[in-house]
Protein backbone atom coordinates (compact mmCIF):
# COMPACT_ATOMS: atom_id res chain seq x y z
CA UNK A 1 0.00 0.00 0.00
CA UNK A 2 1.25 3.47 -0.85
CA UNK A 3 1.69 5.83 2.12
CA UNK A 4 2.40 9.56 1.81
CA UNK A 5 4.21 11.41 4.59
CA UNK A 6 3.32 15.10 4.81
CA UNK A 7 5.19 17.58 7.03
CA UNK A 8 3.85 21.12 7.46
CA UNK A 9 6.17 23.93 8.60
CA UNK A 10 4.90 26.55 11.00
CA UNK A 11 1.62 26.33 12.89
CA UNK A 12 -1.48 24.91 11.20
CA UNK A 13 -4.96 26.22 12.07
CA UNK A 14 -6.99 23.46 13.72
CA UNK A 15 -10.21 23.85 11.72
CA UNK A 16 -8.20 23.97 8.50
CA UNK A 17 -6.48 20.74 9.53
CA UNK A 18 -9.81 19.02 10.23
CA UNK A 19 -11.19 20.04 6.84
CA UNK A 20 -8.07 18.74 5.09
CA UNK A 21 -8.20 15.46 7.00
CA UNK A 22 -11.85 14.90 6.16
CA UNK A 23 -11.20 15.58 2.48
CA UNK A 24 -8.23 13.23 2.43
CA UNK A 25 -10.17 10.48 4.23
CA UNK A 26 -12.92 10.73 1.62
CA UNK A 27 -10.36 10.55 -1.18
CA UNK A 28 -8.73 7.49 0.37
CA UNK A 29 -12.08 5.71 0.52
CA UNK A 30 -12.78 6.72 -3.09
CA UNK A 31 -9.39 5.37 -4.12
CA UNK A 32 -8.23 8.66 -5.61
CA UNK A 33 -5.45 9.40 -3.08
CA UNK A 34 -3.14 7.19 -1.02
CA UNK A 35 -3.05 6.82 2.74
CA UNK A 36 -1.22 9.62 4.52
CA UNK A 37 0.42 10.57 7.80
CA UNK A 38 0.50 14.31 8.40
CA UNK A 39 3.08 15.75 10.81
CA UNK A 40 2.37 19.26 12.09
CA UNK A 41 2.08 21.65 15.03
CA UNK A 42 -0.92 23.74 16.06
CA UNK A 43 -1.11 27.14 17.78
CA UNK A 44 -2.15 26.84 21.46
CA UNK A 45 -5.67 25.42 21.74
CA UNK A 46 -7.84 22.90 23.55
CA UNK A 47 -9.94 20.24 21.88
CA UNK A 48 -12.99 18.53 23.36
CA UNK A 49 -13.50 14.93 22.24
CA UNK A 50 -16.77 13.07 22.24
CA UNK A 51 -16.37 12.07 25.92
CA UNK A 52 -15.31 15.50 27.22
CA UNK A 53 -16.75 16.63 30.57
CA UNK A 54 -17.26 20.43 30.64
CA UNK A 55 -16.03 20.46 34.24
CA UNK A 56 -12.59 19.44 32.95
CA UNK A 57 -12.22 22.73 31.09
CA UNK A 58 -10.93 24.70 34.06
CA UNK A 59 -9.84 27.84 32.16
CA UNK A 60 -12.30 28.21 29.26
CA UNK A 61 -11.05 31.66 28.24
CA UNK A 62 -7.36 30.82 28.11
CA UNK A 63 -7.09 29.39 24.58
CA UNK A 64 -9.55 28.66 21.77
CA UNK A 65 -11.63 25.54 22.43
CA UNK A 66 -12.55 23.33 19.47
CA UNK A 67 -15.25 20.69 19.70
CA UNK A 68 -13.91 17.58 18.01
CA UNK A 69 -15.65 14.42 16.84
CA UNK A 70 -12.61 12.28 17.68
CA UNK A 71 -12.79 9.93 20.63
CA UNK A 72 -11.54 11.02 24.04
CA UNK A 73 -11.85 13.99 26.34
CA UNK A 74 -10.02 17.34 26.58
CA UNK A 75 -6.55 17.64 25.11
CA UNK A 76 -4.10 20.47 24.55
CA UNK A 77 -2.25 21.14 21.31
CA UNK A 78 0.43 23.76 20.84
CA UNK A 79 3.92 24.62 19.64
CA UNK A 80 6.55 22.09 20.64
CA UNK A 81 4.13 19.18 20.38
CA UNK A 82 4.39 16.86 17.41
CA UNK A 83 0.94 15.99 16.11
CA UNK A 84 0.69 13.02 13.74
CA UNK A 85 -2.65 12.74 11.98
CA UNK A 86 -3.14 9.23 10.61
CA UNK A 87 -5.34 8.83 7.56
CA UNK A 88 -5.26 5.09 7.05
CA UNK A 89 -7.57 2.51 5.51
CA UNK A 90 -8.55 0.48 8.56
CA UNK A 91 -10.74 -1.81 6.42
CA UNK A 92 -7.67 -2.86 4.46
CA UNK A 93 -5.68 -3.16 7.69
CA UNK A 94 -7.87 -5.76 9.38
CA UNK A 95 -11.11 -3.97 10.41
CA UNK A 96 -10.15 -4.35 14.09
CA UNK A 97 -10.46 -0.96 15.77
CA UNK A 98 -9.07 -2.14 19.11
CA UNK A 99 -6.03 -3.66 17.43
CA UNK A 100 -5.62 -0.52 15.34
CA UNK A 101 -5.53 1.74 18.40
CA UNK A 102 -3.17 -0.62 20.19
CA UNK A 103 -0.83 -0.58 17.20
CA UNK A 104 -0.75 3.22 17.29
CA UNK A 105 0.14 3.06 20.99
CA UNK A 106 2.90 0.61 20.11
CA UNK A 107 4.16 3.03 17.47
CA UNK A 108 4.39 5.81 20.06
CA UNK A 109 6.19 3.53 22.51
CA UNK A 110 8.69 2.45 19.85
CA UNK A 111 9.29 6.09 18.88
CA UNK A 112 10.01 7.05 22.49
CA UNK A 113 12.35 4.07 22.82
CA UNK A 114 14.49 5.59 20.07
CA UNK A 115 15.44 8.21 22.69
CA UNK A 116 15.84 5.79 25.59
CA UNK A 117 12.42 6.62 27.07
CA UNK A 118 10.25 3.78 28.32
CA UNK A 119 6.69 4.62 27.40
CA UNK A 120 3.97 2.42 28.87
CA UNK A 121 0.26 1.73 28.54
CA UNK A 122 -1.97 1.94 31.58
CA UNK A 123 -5.26 0.09 31.91
CA UNK A 124 -8.13 2.56 31.95
CA UNK A 125 -5.94 5.49 30.90
CA UNK A 126 -5.69 6.57 27.29
CA UNK A 127 -2.29 7.57 25.93
CA UNK A 128 1.30 6.70 26.78
CA UNK A 129 2.88 7.22 30.19
CA UNK A 130 6.33 7.40 31.77
CA UNK A 131 7.30 6.54 35.34
CA UNK A 132 9.21 9.43 36.95
CA UNK A 133 11.97 7.75 38.91
CA UNK A 134 13.56 11.19 39.27
CA UNK A 135 10.70 12.38 41.51
CA UNK A 136 9.73 11.50 45.10
CA UNK A 137 7.64 8.37 45.50
CA UNK A 138 3.88 8.66 45.89
CA UNK A 139 2.03 7.83 49.10
CA UNK A 140 1.67 4.30 47.71
CA UNK A 141 5.45 4.01 47.49
CA UNK A 142 5.50 4.13 43.69
CA UNK A 143 7.12 6.55 41.24
CA UNK A 144 4.69 9.20 39.98
CA UNK A 145 3.55 8.83 36.37
CA UNK A 146 3.31 11.56 33.75
CA UNK A 147 1.62 11.50 30.38
CA UNK A 148 3.90 12.11 27.41
CA UNK A 149 1.63 11.27 24.48
CA UNK A 150 -2.09 11.42 23.70
CA UNK A 151 -4.18 9.44 21.25
CA UNK A 152 -7.62 9.97 19.74
CA UNK A 153 -8.96 8.84 16.38
CA UNK A 154 -12.15 8.88 14.37
CA UNK A 155 -13.27 6.51 11.64
CA UNK A 156 -15.41 7.41 8.66
CA UNK A 157 -16.26 4.56 6.31
CA UNK A 158 -13.32 2.68 7.82
CA UNK A 159 -10.77 5.40 7.13
CA UNK A 160 -9.10 6.89 10.19
CA UNK A 161 -8.29 10.51 10.85
CA UNK A 162 -7.14 12.61 13.81
CA UNK A 163 -4.38 10.62 15.52
CA UNK A 164 -1.71 11.17 18.16
CA UNK A 165 0.49 13.80 19.75
CA UNK A 166 3.89 13.51 21.41
CA UNK A 167 5.15 16.19 23.77
CA UNK A 168 8.58 17.19 22.48
CA UNK A 169 9.05 20.61 24.09
CA UNK A 170 5.68 22.33 24.61
CA UNK A 171 4.94 24.82 27.39
CA UNK A 172 3.73 22.31 29.98
CA UNK A 173 2.00 25.12 31.87
CA UNK A 174 -0.53 25.31 29.04
CA UNK A 175 -1.98 21.96 30.13
CA UNK A 176 -3.19 23.54 33.39
CA UNK A 177 -6.28 24.99 31.70
CA UNK A 178 -7.81 21.52 31.38
CA UNK A 179 -7.88 18.19 33.14
CA UNK A 180 -6.03 16.32 30.38
CA UNK A 181 -8.10 13.35 29.24
CA UNK A 182 -10.12 13.63 32.47
CA UNK A 183 -7.21 12.43 34.63
CA UNK A 184 -6.30 14.81 37.45
CA UNK A 185 -4.08 12.65 39.64
CA UNK A 186 -1.18 12.49 37.18
CA UNK A 187 0.95 15.10 35.45
CA UNK A 188 2.29 15.70 31.96
CA UNK A 189 5.85 15.68 30.71
CA UNK A 190 7.84 16.02 27.50
CA UNK A 191 11.04 14.68 26.03
CA UNK A 192 12.87 17.91 26.87
CA UNK A 193 11.35 17.95 30.37
CA UNK A 194 12.88 14.50 30.84
CA UNK A 195 16.28 16.03 30.11
CA UNK A 196 16.60 14.98 26.48
CA UNK A 197 17.75 17.61 23.92
CA UNK A 198 15.40 16.24 21.26
CA UNK A 199 14.22 18.32 18.29
CA UNK A 200 11.02 18.02 16.28
CA UNK A 201 13.09 16.77 13.35
CA UNK A 202 14.55 14.02 15.56
CA UNK A 203 11.06 12.87 16.46
CA UNK A 204 9.96 12.90 12.83
CA UNK A 205 12.87 10.65 11.88
CA UNK A 206 11.99 8.26 14.71
CA UNK A 207 8.30 8.19 13.76
CA UNK A 208 9.14 7.28 10.18
CA UNK A 209 11.74 4.70 11.19
CA UNK A 210 9.44 2.83 13.58
CA UNK A 211 6.16 3.04 11.69
CA UNK A 212 6.55 0.00 9.45
CA UNK A 213 7.22 -2.39 12.33
CA UNK A 214 4.42 -1.15 14.57
CA UNK A 215 1.61 0.10 12.35
CA UNK A 216 -1.36 -2.15 11.59
CA UNK A 217 -0.42 -4.22 8.58
CA UNK A 218 -2.59 -4.56 5.49
CA UNK A 219 -4.72 -7.69 5.58
CA UNK A 220 -3.47 -10.57 3.44
CA UNK A 221 -6.08 -11.50 0.81
CA UNK A 222 -7.44 -15.02 1.06
CA UNK A 223 -6.44 -17.45 -1.69
N, C-alpha and C positions, 0 to 999 in steps of 0.2 A: 504493500500500500504506500502511496506517495504521501509524504508529510512535509508541509511547509513550515519553516521557522520564521517568525516575524519579530523583529525587535524595533520598538519605537523609541527614538530619543526624546528627551524632555518629558513633560508631564501631559498625560492624556486625559481629557475631560471624561468623567465617568459615563454620562448619558451617551456621549458619542461612542464610547467603547461598547456599551450595551447594544446600540444600534448596529455597529459593525459586526459584533458577535452573532447577533440574530440573523443578519444577512448572510454571513458566512455559513452558519449552521444550515440555513435553508438551501444554500448552494451545494453544500456537501450532500445533503439528502437528495437533491436533484441530480447529483453526479456531474455538476458543471465546474466544481472546484475541489481541490484535494483537502484532506484534513490539515489542520493548522494548530500550532502552538504560538501564542502571541505573548511576548515578554515586554512589559511596560511598567511605568510608575504613574500613580495618580497624584494630583494635588491633595492636600489634607481633607478628608471627608469620612463620614460614617455611613455604613450601609446597614439596612435592616432586612434580614432574611425572613423567610416565611414563618419562622418560629419566634421572631423577636418579641420580647416583652417590653412594652413602653417604659416600664419602671427601670429598665437597664440602660436607658438613655439619660444619664445623670446630668449632662450639660448640653441640653438641646440646642443652645444658641452658639455653641463654640465653633462648629464646622458645619458645612452643608450636610444634610441627612438625605440619603437616597433610599427609597423603598425598592427592594430587590426581590425578584421572584426565585432567586436561588434558595437552596436549603440553608438552614442555620439561623443564627440569631444576629446580634449586632457585631460588626467588625469595623476596624479602622483601616483605611488605606492612606498612604502618604509617601512623600519623598523618602528614599532610603529603604523602601520595601519593594522587593521584587515580586511583582504579580505575574503569574503565568496562567493565561486563559487557555483552556484546553478545548478545542473544537474537534472532537473525535467521533467516529462512527461506532457507537457502542453496540449496535446490532451486528456489525461485522466483527466485533471484538468479543463476542460471546453472549451478549444480552443478559449479563449478570451484573446488576447495578452494585450490589454489595461487593463483589469481587473487583469491580471497576474502581470503586472508592478506595478499597484496600490497596489496590495497586498504585494509586496516586499517593497514598500515604507512604508506601514503600519507596516510591520515587523520591519523595521529600527526604526520607530517612537516609537513602543512599547518597543523595546530594550533600546532606550535612556531614555524612561520614567522610566525604572527600576532604573536609577541613578538620577531621579528627573530633567531630562533635557527635555524641551518641544521642540521636533523636529516638523517642519512644512513643508508642501508642499507649493510651490509657482507656480502660473500659469506661464507657459512659461519658467520655470527654472527647469532643471532636478536635482534630488537629494533631500536631506533633509537639512533644514536650521534652524538656531536658531537666535532669536532676542537678541542683546547684550544690555541689559538694564544697564550693567555696563560701557558702553561707552557713550561719548557725543552724543547728538541727531544729526541727519543729518540736512541739510539745509531745508528739508521738515518737520522738527520737529518730525521725527520718529527715533526709535532706529536703529542703523545699523544692518545689517544681515550678518552672516557668514555661510559658508557651512561647515557642519560637516560630511556628508556622500554623496557618489557618487553611481550612479547606471547605469549599461549598460549591456544589455544581447544580446545574439544571439540565434536564433532558427535554428535547422537543423532537418527536418522531425518531427517537433513539439516537439523536446527535447531541453530544454534550456541549455546554458552554458554561461561562464563569470558570472557576478553577481553584487555584491555590495562591497563597502569598507566603513568602519567607522574609523574615525580618533581617535585613542585612545591616543597616545603620539608620533606622528611623529615629525620630524624636520619641522616645518611649513615654514621655509625659503626655503625649497626645492620646494615649490609650485611656487616660484617666477620665475622659468624658463619657465613657460607656463602661458597662460590665461586659468585658469581651466574651462573646459566646455564652453569656449568662453565668459565667463562673467567677465568683468574687474571691474565693479563698486562695487563688494562685495568681502569680504575677506574669509579666511578659518580659522577654529578653530578646536579644539580637546577637548576631555573630560578632559584631564589634563590641557589644556589651560583655560578651564572654571573653574578651581580650584578643580577638583574632582580627588582624588588619586585612579584612576581606573586602574586595571591591565588588560592585555590581557585575562587572565583566567576569570576575572570577566565578561568581555564582552562575552566570549564564553558561560558561564553559562546563561547569559541573553538571548543570541540568541537562545539557545536550549529551554529555558523555554517559550519563547514567540512565537516560530515558529508555533506550532499547532493551536493557536488561530488566527493567522494572515496570514498564508500561503494560497494560493489557494487550495481549497478542491477538492478532487477527485469527478468527476461527478457521480451522482447517476444513475445507469442504469434504463432505462424505463422498466416498467412491461410488 
